[in-house]
Amino acid sequence: MTKPRILSGVQPTGNLHLGNYLGAIRNWVEMQSQYDNYFCVVDLHAITVPHNPATLAQNTHAIAALYLACGIDLQYSTIFVQSHVSAHAELAWLLNCITPMNWLTDMIQFKEKALKQGENVGVGLLDYPVLMAADILLYKADKVPVGEDQKQHLELTRDIVDRFNHQFGKGEKILKSPQPLIRKEGARIMSLTDGTKKMSKSDPSEQSRINILDSPEDITKKIRKCKTDTTPGLTFDDPERPECQNLLTLYMLLSGKAKDEVAAECADMRWGDFKKLLTETTINALQPIQDKYHEIMADKSYLESILREGRQKAELVAQQTLKDVKTALGYSLPL
Ligand code: TYM
């Protein structure tokens, strides 16, 4: 029996932080043996906001190396770079032409990011979710494991599928509707400076996030300075205490302990003691990933061979879907 398929990706913009790890990559690793997985580094998405050409390639390789360092296993998973498979851009164009404009102007992430860009906002930023839909649909993914912030993009993808199949499928499901896979715990890791704001690569304050590659000194400093509150005792699920909820969740996920266990262990702790515990747990959880990452980055040819092989495997699947879509749209295919 063939396994259901997963596709997901991360943008090579800035450092990956605990939100990316706990909301996405860690879940990919845990589930990978049950699925046929495609994980891409979405470098076409990375230029939807101003970017630096001098670091794009290096950042792309760094994300692929982090996938491996976090535990993505090539026995179950294919790792590739989005821009190496030209079908992504081509399908995005075809889907653009059947996607109503107002579906895109309604996207929360577009509105938020566009606000930050001011007058310089590019068409690519508006079109970002259509490219994301193309990423997913090319591989006929059954499930897409992501953090909470991507939920609306997944809904749009499903709407595009319905519209395409309805208009051009002649009763057949040419495109497959994917299910989002959003875990309850870790789906929305919050900023260290404000427990009501998402931890984000684009927050100007480094203090707001812990990066996967942060040194033990930086992690110690960031946790020491992170926002807390003055209520005695530490508890989950108090809406008045977003920072407490977030930091306990980080501890729970990074220690691998159950929620009840963490609740009992931390109920009477003071912030100072808890912060020491969280610091130690975070450093211990990230250390093996960092060691493996540096090992992989030191062997450029190994990483390149993985990406070359990944591209070949991805290309085979992607080209077939693209062909099906073009045929449905009435194109004459090259002989
Ligand atoms: P990106 O690069 O912003 O984020 C990568 C993954 O990390 C998750 N994430 C978080 N999870 C929990 N808490 C947070 N604070 C947090 N911040 C980020 C994101 O939900 C995501 O799963 N559009 C995508 C990239 C993409 C993609 C795709 C994903 C492009 N094509 C196809 C899945 C399938 C994005 O911006 O990810």
Residues whose N, C-alpha, C, O or C-beta is under 5 A from the ligand:
A	BS01	TYM	L7 S8 G9 V10 Q11 G19 N20 G23 A24 V42 M132 D135 I136 P145 V146 G147 E148 D149 Q150 G186 A187 R188 I189 K198 M199
